[in-house]
Amino acid sequence: MYRDDIQKLIIHSPLDIDTEIQMTGRPPTMANSEFLTNREQGDWAEQIVRRAINEGIESYFAIEYGRTESIAAGDDDFAQFYKDYQDELNSIGKRPDLLIFKDSDFPDKNVDIENDEHIRKAVAALEIRSSSFLVGKYSAFMEKRQSDAIIECNRIRNEIISGSLGELLKQKNETIYNLIENATDDTFRELDFRRPSWSLTQELRDLTERLKVLKENIKILHKRDYLSITPKLEDIALVNRWIQNFNVKHFYLQVFFDRAYVISFQDILELLCDGNNEERSFSIERDVKNQGKTTIKVNVQIGKEILGRIDMPEHRSAMKELDRGRLLFYVTFDGGKGYLDKDIFMRDIINA
């Protein structure tokens, strides 16, 4: 059974996943403009995916299931809303944003999302994430940055090894000399050394400066160069709790402004169980933008490109006035269209 497979992966995960986690804490007291913009962008991403499914697929339909309230910190009754949400997470887990059903199970599409038996008839659950990037432009930029760094690494290596600086480096630190001499385009990214600070002579200062620039370019090669699908560590336990309650296949779907990718929750867990995948297929970071929470960043290319094109939405400014007279300005999104890959939808979601 699906939920048993997920539970086994959770248990055998090398991460410390607390399946009994209980969400506690005080509600935030004040929203900010970034939060409101992110919420608007997330709502837009959900609409793009839902419309793409409902307009592009026969025999299946998608409905909103996650919380859709527009209430925010600082609004009346937010404290009660926050408490109710915490209670929900602690009882049934984290609701996915969209659920997909068969037309034959609900010919009138009248699904009661508070009816557990209705929810258990869903064929798939989608957690929708949004990101403010254009995948195509990002990939081209990163590819050029990496290529330029490798060219620069080769240039500096050749300057050192082929001249008098090479002999000087060999005398001062043969280990660094051997690392540099044997480096190739494919192995520069694997190099690491402590940059010396020699300065006694001009030649030593020149050597130190070249090693400094080489180290800077190697650091570029060390940086994560892929966009990601980003489940938080605590969310894994809360998604699992929902799956244990409803036994519905769960997927993460990351929406960018030009395309979108999908990966199953099960595939994410299987990636995490193999430490050889770290850095190549995923990284684990404490994300400043998520209050320092541990975030798993899965290489988006591991997923499937389920929306191969997205038309850019219109965007305009909006304003929210708080009770004490503070004004928050944020961005709203409207329109746009996602073009669904029907084969991927059927193969990798419905028939997965």
N, C-alpha and C positions, 0 to 999 in steps of 0.2 A: 504494500500500500504506500502511496506517495508520502503521507505524513510520517510513516515509519522510516522511510529512506532518508528523509530530511533530518529526523531526530538522530539517526545513527551518524550522519555527517557532522551534526552539531557536537555530539558526544566525542567524536574522534578528532575534532578540529584542534590544531595546536594552539589556537587562541583561547583565552580564558573567557568563554561565553557563559554568562550567568543566566540560565534558562528560567530561574525563579526570580529574576529581577523585579523589583517593585519601584515604580516611579514616584518620587517624592520631591518636595521642594516648594519654595514659595513662587507664586506667579510673578513674572516680570511686571514692573510698574509702569513702564513707558515704552511705546513703540518708537521706531525711528524710520526715516525715509527709506533707508536701504531695505529694511524688513518689508515695508509696504510694496516697494517695487518688486522685490523677490516674490512676494505672494502673488502679485498681479501677473508676473511672468510665469509662475507655476500654474496659475489658473488658465492662462493662454495655452500653455503646453498641453494641459489635459484636454482642452477643447480641440486642439489640432489633432490629437491622436483619436479622440472619440469620434469626431466627424469623419476622419479618414477611414475608420473601421466601418462606421454605419453607412457611409456613402459608397464604399468600395467593396464590401463583402456581402454576399448573399448567404442566407441561412443562419447568420450570427449577428448579434448586436451588442453594443457596449453601453453601459450606464455608469453614471457617477456613483461612487460608493463612499469614498473618503469624506471627511468633514469639509463642508463648503461654507461655513459661517464666515462672514467678513469682519467679525469682531476682532479687536486688537487690544493689546495692553494699553491701559489708560481709558478704555471705554467703560461705560456702566456695565455691570454684571460680568466683567471679564474674569474676575476672581472665581466666580461660580462656574463659568465656562471652563476655566483652566482646571478646576478641581474635577469636574465631570469628565474631562478628557483624560486626566491622569487615572481616574477610576476605570475608564474604558480600557486604557492600555494595560492596566493591571488585571483586568478580567478576561477580555477576549484577545488582547494584543493590538497591533497596529493595523488598522484597516488599509488595504490598498486603495489607490485612487479610483481605478476603474475595474469593473467586472464584465466578463464576456459570457453571454448565454446563447444557447441554441434557440432559434425561432420556434422550433417544434415544442420546446418546453414551455415557452411563454408566447403563444401566438399573438396576444394583444400587447406584448412587451410590458405588461403590468407586474413588475417585480417589486415586492415589498422588502426593502433593504433591512428592515428590522425583524424580518421573519427568517430565523436561522435555516429552516428547511429550504426556503427559496435560495438563500446564499449558497448552500451546499450543492445546488444544481449548476452553479457557475462552472464553465469549462476552463477558465483561466482568470487570474487576477494580475493587474498591472500596477506597479508602483511607478509613477511618472516623475522624473526629475528633469529640471531644465538647466541650461548652461548658456552663458552669454558669449558664445564663440561661434565663428564660422569654421566648420571642420576643414573645408578645403583650403582656406587661407592659412589656418594654423599649421596644417601639415606641411604646406609649401614653405612657410617661414622656418619651421623647425628643421626641415630637411636641409635648407640652405645654411642655417646656423651651424648644424652639425658638420656639413661639408666644409664650410669655411674654417671651422675649428681644426679639422683634420689637416687641411691644407697648411694652416699656420703651424700646427705641431710638426709636420714634415719639414717645413721651411726652417724652423728653429733647430730641430734635431740635426739637419744637414749642416747648418751654420756651425754648430758646436762640434760635431763629430769630424767634419772634413778639415777643420783648421786647428790652430794651436790651442784653442779652448778645449778641444777634445782631450788632448794630452794632459792639460791642466786639470780637467775634471776627473780624468782617470787617476791622477795622482792624489787628488783631494778626496774623492769618494767613488771608488770603483763600482759600488753597487748601483748608484744612480747612472753612472756611465753605461753599464751593461743594460739597464732597463731601457735607456733611451736608444742605444745602438740597435737593439733587437726589436724595437717597437715597429709595428706595421699599422696600416689604416684600421685593421680590425682589432688591434690590441691596445691602441692608444687609450681607449676609454677604460681599460682595465688598470692602467698605471696609477700609482699613487706614491708619493715620496714627500719627505719633509724638506721644504725649500731651505737651503743654507743661506747664510747672511754674510758671506765672505766680502771683505772690503779693504783688505790691506793694500792691494795694488789696483791700478786701473784695470788690468786684465781680469783680476778676480771680480771687480765690480761689474765689468761687462758680462762675465759668466753668470754672476748672480742675477743680473737683470734679465738675461735670456731664459734662465730657469724659472724666474718669476712669471714671465709671459707664457712659457710653456705650461706651467702649472695652472694658470688662469684658463687656458684653452682646454686643458684636460678636465677642469671643473665643469666647463660647458658640456663636455661629453658625458660627464657623470649625472647631469641633471635629467630628471624625468622629462621625456620629450613627447609624451602622448597625452591626449585628452582622456578623461576617465568617466566611468560609471561609479558613483560614490555612495555606497551604503555605509552608514555609521555602525560601529561595533555594537552599540546598545540596540540599534534597530534590528540586528540579526536575531536577537533573542525575542524581540517583540513581534517580528514577522513570523518567526517559528511558532510563537504562541497562537497567532491567528491561524496558521496552517494546521496546528494540532486541533484546533476547534472546528475547522471547516473542511480540511482535506482538499483544498483547491490548489492547483498548480500556480506557482507565483513567479512573476517576472519583473525585472527592473528594465525600464525603458527610458533612455536618456535622450532628451530633445535639445538639439542645438538650433541655431537660426537658419541652417541650410539643409540639415538632414537629422535623422534619429536612429539610434541603435538599441537593440534589445538583447538581453541575456537572461537566462533562467536563474532563479535563486539557487537551484540545485547546482548549476555549473559554477556559480560563484563559490559555493561551499567546497566543491571538489577542487577548484583552483587553490583555495586556501589550505587544503590538506596536504599539498605538495610544496614543500619549501623551495624546491628548485624553480618554482614559478615566480618567486618574489623578485622584484625589480624588473624582470622581463615582462611579466603579465600583470603584475599588481604591485602596489607599494602600500605601506601602512604608515599613516601620518597623523600627527595631532594637529587638527585643522583649526587655525586661528579664527576663521570665519564661522566655525561651529562651536564657539566657546571652548576651544581646546579639546573637543571630544575626538576620540580615536576614530579615524575615518579610513576605510579601505578604498583604494583608488585602483579600479580594474581598468586595464587598457581597453579603451572603447572598441578597438579593432578586434578584440576577442569576441565581441558580440556580433550580431547580424544587422546589416543596414536595412532596417524595416521601412523607413521613410527615406527614399533616395533623393528626395527634393522637397524643400519647404519654401513656399513663397513668403517673402518678408512681410510681417504685419505692419500696420500703421501704429505709430506710437505718439502719445501726447502727454502733456503734464497734467497732474491733478493735485488737489489740495485737500488735506484733512485738518479740521480745526478741533483741537482738544479742549476739554472743559475749561482749563485755566487760561485759554487764549493762545496757546502755542500753536503755530502752524507747521504742518509737515507737507512738504512737496515731494511728489513721487511720480513714477511713469506708469501709464496704463497701455495695454496692447489690444489691438482689435484687428480682426481679419487675418489674412494669411491662409495658406492651405498646405496640407501635407499629402504627399502622393505615396500611397501604400504599396509595398511589394507584396502582392497577394500570395505568391508562392512561399515566401518566408513566413508570412502570417500563418498560413495553413500548416506548413511543415514544422516550423520551429516554435509555434505557440499552440495551435489547436491540436496537432498530432504529435507533439513532443512527448 
